[in-house]
Amino acid sequence: MNIQKMMQQAQAMQKKMQEAQEKLGAIEITGASGGGMVSITVTGKGETKKVKIDPKLIDPADPEMLEDLIVAACNDARRKMEEATSSEMAKVTGGMQLPPGMKMPF
């Protein structure tokens, strides 16, 4: 009887994980840098949806500054997405940590 209960719990957890994946895949998060002068929007699937650059930053004599701001905005968006993913997974797992190297969405 315990095995049957464990199987039911595993199926329920699998369903919750699938729902979490779908929810995360539908969200969009924006990362920014340069005081909001560069922003990048990504989906929960890690796809970049939009890049916005304030025209004042476009200086042909200093492309490195703009490049650095784009990288910083990408990193900010990735960090925010990881936080959202961790938060959503905590809801599914009841706060139990996933094994090292295992990330959502799968």
C-alpha positions, 0 to 999 in steps of 0.5 A: 500500500505504501508503494501505491501511495508513493506512486500517486505522490510521484505522479502528483509531483510530476504534474506540478512540475509540468504546470510550473514549466508551462507557467515559467515558459509563459512569463517574460522578465526584463533586465536592465543596466545603465539606469534603465537605458538598456533593457532586455526582455527574456522568456522563461524558456531563455529566449530573448524577446526584446532589446531596447537601447536609449539612442543617447547611448549610441556613440560610434566612438565608444562601442565598448560602453554599449556592449558592456551595458548590453551584457550587463542587462542580459546578465540581470535578466538571467539572474531575475529569471533564475530567481523566478525559477527558484521561487516557482520550484520551491512552490512545487517541491515544498522548499526541498532543493533540487539535486546539484546541476538540475535546473528548471525548466528542464 
